Amino acid sequence: NRLKNATAELAASGPDTFTLKLKSPYGLVLESLAKESSPVPFIMPKRIASVPASQAISETIGSGPYKFVQADFQAGVKATYLKFDGYVPRKEPASAFAGGKVVTVDRLELLNIPDSQTAVNALRNGEIDFLEDVPPDLMPQLKDAKGISLKSYGKNSNMFTLRMNWLQAPFNNVKVRRAALAALYQADYLDAQIGDPDVYQVCGAVLTCVSPYASEEGATQIKTPDLAHARKLLKESGYANEKVVVLHPTDLPIFANIAPVTAQALRSIGMNVEIQSMDWATLLSRRSKKEGVDQGGWSIFQSNMSSLDLISAVGNPNLDGRADSTYPGWTHDAVMDELRSRFAAARTEDERRELAQAIQRRNYEQVMYVPLGGYSKFKGYNAKFADLVDAPIPLFWTSPK
């Protein structure tokens, strides 16, 4: 959207080239066009790109080296992809999403196995060849398994996050948000959910600790909290014992222990907290509600996000300061929005670095969101997938030989 607002003209200049003319400075053109995380700016066939925005797209195709098999698709159960023989890889080595993409399997079936233990057993027994996300507590079952490898997607590949609802009391009051922040402690979350210091990383950087602009200024939650100070802040805020509803997804193991840590931390400073448990699909529906907690609304939800979704000062949804922000939590801050606009228009790295630092400070001044710590996701696989390109998410191709 920001690139579009800065665009004067976007037009085809040949059968496979186009010209982009800007009406105002925008320093993130390549980052916008080559964005790695969802929603990804794929190039669509003309017949699909021409569909009016008001009309749903009914056709699903593959991308690059794979073709999507519509007839096999079962939502939430299975998706099938076939090697696309008409695809010609680039000649250079693969580098995450870039470079040559060589497919070495003819058919790729992606299966949803809700129970993690069942998925690990299937990998050990040769019923599946690749497991996208091996829970930390199940890794020992695969470490010595014959023919199975475990590999990290990279340090701080994911981060736990916490969002407060700015529309409803008590978190419509910035002083209450600051008091709550002062009570939180990352190590409690990471020990409860991950448990292995070799897998998790304490990190208070709002753009993640893998960002070139990483900073932990203002991140009090990475240190042992001063609960007496947090109680003092809460008293000064005028908190009137309003109920705080913490949404707790119970069907995803990677989230199971997060909400209780939040509830305990807030209760320890005198807040009236209620945990409401539900499956993840219900949580996604609930968090869109803008009504008060007595009408099915909420106060806090936690999530985990790929660093790819957090690393951009413009793309990170938790930092959206526009009044019409649609990301649940509905943060609105004109100062943050101006900082992000200036970041997008910046012409030099020095200027971006300075603005990123200001964004870090503003996040914690207003408590737009709270990073709860990073961790490394691990994939498990057999020899068939040993040569897959390294990336923060599964990419099923290798390099040209």
Steps between C-alpha positions, in 0.01 A plus 500: 500500500780743581675425171171545315447837667846609386445381140432734212488232232548125466492383139622219277802607294540166319371142502689419822605840638325788671580856603421643841497879539471653848337828595671512839813339650458138604811314610348151527406425139698177475397389849134556410516316169707213643324464837563150638217464748126494446325655329761431233494722187477219245475590132156386385389394151311776321169310516525491879650845551211644297233366737329794678608552860140444609497149351661194661770321301375150425809355333802371690823420318857421603797731506838446339623140507175347630144462373210493745260204467156648563323162482702365795454800727319452832503811717678433829585144391711474187655698215680344205763650268656349188838581352452749216708370210457826311685699766859601418711574810748784507862388480635650824487321839175516694497755782181466705230642269749615233724329246455165328211282617549134411227252594616143573163337576220440253214527748479690829212437738457735796301334777355655814566274800354690799663287770875563527580161649317327216701708249832412666407130502409522130842646419682235706300224329561630148134588441596860426830646381496850647362661816473878486508575873637261763391610849797548739377233743484240220843571351674232712288238323656596166858588597620140483243365256667316213477684167339810653660844524401799713590849382421851620338755270738750656545683828201712598302368204179556697384722784220485755300823508236659724234749391273706724158629391523879473126543444384376840582563864738451663754502213355807331706673771870520412591514869333162557685359198829620647420346837420167333822513299698559819363174645596273209817291486612329180693222671179376665331466160797337333564254782132407520448457126838397358707398803832464319737803502673353195174543308366832629648851502414788732431792267322831548554643152168593339650426157653174635860436595584382147421845362790725394322766709461288814485691827372405844453851635192521720452122516459465877352150456843354421608569861361375830197721567473738793149403607482770766563759229242334275239516781584867552449571128169314505376701800604827333317398182161511669429134423150427634515119519364456147502138388790400274408212268801306370426277201660157533525263200519141622531300178840629385784364717728794415254736679369279777704646787511868404167640625534365856834681535338829398210445739728427793721802430203739491335347805825549690459878472131500590318474168169317464584232243291227338641240260258386231608179325407409143641351181712717270229539237262636763769735629551642151128571485483641853793736459315684222225604743511865603235469770577504874594184692141465627386474137750241383797735459850458631792681663817308404596240244837342442635362177818383337621661182777430254784750516424560132172664608663714768832607351361786288427831671227556240364146470490402870122505572555557873646844425207624293418843640227595254165583655329257261740216582333165446744278691333385826604724786413805293803705596490860382786743538574785260861524618567134417329530163714803413818315602410205277421732208835671542670158517339403169615824337853492644781508242792376714569217741614746767166676483310169517706388799421820688130469421495133601639600838223759537243235405641270767467773765150600392377141512591470865380850589154414369521119541387427144595136558727297726761261355503195730822346371637327195556134431634276228255276319641161401408282205538123491561312175648194334777486238256579219493863616858536621595749227208741536598866491537670839227752580291616798205296369479170304595543135494182298775553247877468472779670304607427143783245493 
